[in-house]
């Protein structure tokens, strides 16, 4: 018999650090660029991020608290996801500082912004991949008893994709070559995807 640690989240986990984030991980980082109606830029990383649909392509992130990104996206209906890579790890981390809405995190993190083609918020120029997105749904999460949770799920359709051509090998995107970083468990754990972690497994026919 496996020796299992069991807990009910509502009663506490009884461990030095909540294991939930470590178990559901590593997770892609939602490095979200947005701007308010006056054009003030915002850039923030979210550790609850993923892709949810192929056609049309839909991505989403969850914000614990009504933060500047959510406020901007609700007002303008647009945002940009930027791929966080190992060379951009420190600037990405700098952009998560808790600062007032008028502070430009691009400038704070020493990042150059590049114009998007279809939406107003800019891209992170140094990021090798970016998705230009238009808001499709903004949902406040609920607990199983219907109680509102102070977390908002932002879903957006990807309407434009930027990819560094160096990452396209014979027309196929090379995930490892981009050196994406992912959020793990613990207060400071991240992981980098590299070629040694690759294995291939085709679906059964």
C-alpha positions in Angstrom: 0.0 0.0 0.0 1.3 3.5 -0.9 1.6 5.8 2.2 -0.7 8.7 1.1 -0.9 12.2 2.6 -4.6 13.1 2.3 -6.1 16.5 3.1 -9.2 18.5 2.4 -8.2 21.9 1.1 -10.9 23.7 3.0 -9.3 22.3 6.3 -5.7 23.1 5.4 -2.9 21.0 3.9 -0.8 20.6 7.0 2.5 21.0 5.0 5.2 23.7 5.0 3.9 25.0 1.6 0.7 24.4 -0.3 1.4 21.5 -2.7 -1.4 22.3 -5.2 0.8 24.6 -7.4 3.6 22.0 -7.4 1.3 19.1 -8.4 -0.4 21.0 -11.2 2.8 21.9 -12.8 5.0 23.0 -14.3 2.6 25.5 -15.8 3.1 27.9 -18.7 3.5 31.5 -17.7 0.8 34.0 -18.9 3.0 37.0 -19.5 0.2 39.4 -20.4 0.6 42.9 -22.0 -2.4 45.2 -21.9 -3.1 48.9 -21.8 -5.9 51.1 -20.5 -8.1 53.4 -22.6 -5.6 56.2 -22.2 -2.8 54.0 -23.6 -0.9 53.4 -20.4 0.9 50.1 -20.7 0.9 47.2 -18.3 2.9 43.9 -18.3 2.4 41.2 -15.8 3.1 37.4 -15.5 0.3 35.0 -14.3 1.1 31.5 -13.3 -2.4 30.2 -14.0 -2.3 30.2 -17.8 -3.0 27.8 -20.6 -4.4 27.1 -24.1 -8.0 25.9 -24.2 -9.1 25.5 -27.8 -7.6 24.9 -31.3 -10.2 26.4 -33.7 -10.5 29.2 -33.0 -7.3 29.3 -30.8 -8.3 30.4 -27.3 -5.9 31.1 -24.4 -6.7 32.2 -20.9 -5.3 33.2 -17.6 -6.7 33.5 -14.1 -6.1 36.6 -11.9 -6.3 36.2 -8.2 -7.8 39.6 -7.4 -9.1 42.3 -9.8 -5.7 43.4 -11.0 -4.6 46.0 -13.6 -4.5 43.5 -16.4 -8.1 42.4 -15.8 -9.3 46.0 -15.5 -7.5 47.0 -18.8 -8.8 44.0 -20.7 -12.3 44.5 -19.5 -12.1 48.1 -20.7 -10.4 47.5 -24.1 -11.1 43.9 -25.0 -7.5 43.2 -26.0 -4.3 41.8 -24.7 -1.1 40.1 -25.8 0.5 37.0 -24.5 4.3 36.9 -24.6 6.4 33.7 -24.3 8.7 33.9 -21.2 12.0 32.3 -22.0 15.2 31.6 -19.9 17.0 34.7 -21.2 13.9 36.8 -20.3 13.4 35.2 -16.8 14.8 38.1 -14.8 12.8 40.8 -16.7 9.7 38.7 -16.5 10.1 38.4 -12.7 10.7 42.2 -12.4 7.5 42.8 -14.2 5.5 41.2 -11.4 6.3 43.9 -8.9 3.3 45.3 -7.1 3.3 48.9 -8.4 0.6 51.5 -9.0 -1.4 51.3 -12.3 0.5 54.3 -13.8 3.8 52.5 -13.6 4.9 51.1 -17.0 6.3 47.6 -16.3 8.0 47.5 -19.7 10.1 50.4 -18.5 10.4 49.0 -15.0 11.8 45.7 -16.3 14.0 47.3 -19.0 12.1 45.8 -21.9 11.5 47.2 -25.3 8.0 47.2 -26.6 7.1 46.3 -30.2 3.9 47.3 -31.9 1.2 44.7 -32.5 -0.5 44.4 -35.8 -4.2 43.8 -34.9 -4.5 45.0 -31.3 -3.5 48.1 -29.4 -1.3 46.6 -26.6 2.3 46.2 -27.6 4.4 43.0 -27.5 7.6 42.3 -25.6 10.1 42.9 -28.5 12.6 40.3 -27.1 10.1 37.5 -26.8 10.3 35.1 -29.6 6.6 34.3 -29.7 3.6 36.5 -29.0 -0.2 36.0 -29.4 -2.4 39.0 -30.1 -5.7 38.3 -28.4 -9.3 39.7 -28.3 -11.4 39.1 -25.2 -14.0 36.4 -25.5 -15.1 35.8 -21.9 -14.4 37.3 -18.5 -15.7 35.1 -15.7 -15.6 35.3 -12.0 -14.9 31.9 -10.5 -17.2 30.2 -8.1 -16.8 27.5 -5.4 -18.8 24.3 -5.6 -21.5 25.9 -3.3 -21.9 28.9 -5.7 -19.9 31.3 -3.5 -18.1 33.9 -5.6 -14.3 33.6 -5.5 -12.1 36.7 -5.8 -10.5 35.3 -9.0 -11.3 36.1 -12.6 -10.7 33.9 -15.6 -9.8 35.9 -18.8 -10.3 34.1 -22.1 -9.2 35.5 -25.4 -9.2 34.4 -29.0 -5.8 34.5 -30.6 -6.2 36.7 -33.7 -2.5 37.2 -34.5 0.7 35.1 -33.9 4.3 36.3 -34.1 7.0 33.6 -34.2 10.8 34.0 -34.6 11.6 32.2 -37.8 14.7 30.7 -36.1 12.3 28.5 -34.1 10.7 27.0 -37.2 12.7 23.9 -38.2 11.5 22.7 -41.6 8.3 24.6 -40.9 7.7 22.9 -37.5 7.9 24.9 -34.3 10.8 23.8 -32.1 9.5 24.1 -28.5 12.9 23.3 -26.8 14.8 25.8 -29.0 12.7 28.6 -27.5 13.9 27.7 -24.0 10.5 28.4 -22.4 10.3 28.7 -18.7 7.4 27.3 -16.6 6.2 27.9 -13.1 6.6 25.0 -10.6 5.8 24.6 -7.0 7.3 26.3 -4.0 7.7 30.0 -3.5 10.4 30.4 -6.2 10.5 27.3 -8.4 10.7 27.5 -12.2 11.6 25.0 -14.9 13.2 25.3 -18.4 12.2 23.1 -21.3 15.2 21.6 -23.0 15.9 19.0 -25.7 16.9 16.3 -23.1 13.3 16.1 -21.8 11.9 15.2 -25.3 10.3 11.8 -26.0 7.9 10.9 -28.7 4.7 8.9 -28.4 2.1 8.7 -31.1 -1.6 8.3 -30.4 -3.1 4.9 -30.9 -5.0 4.5 -34.2 
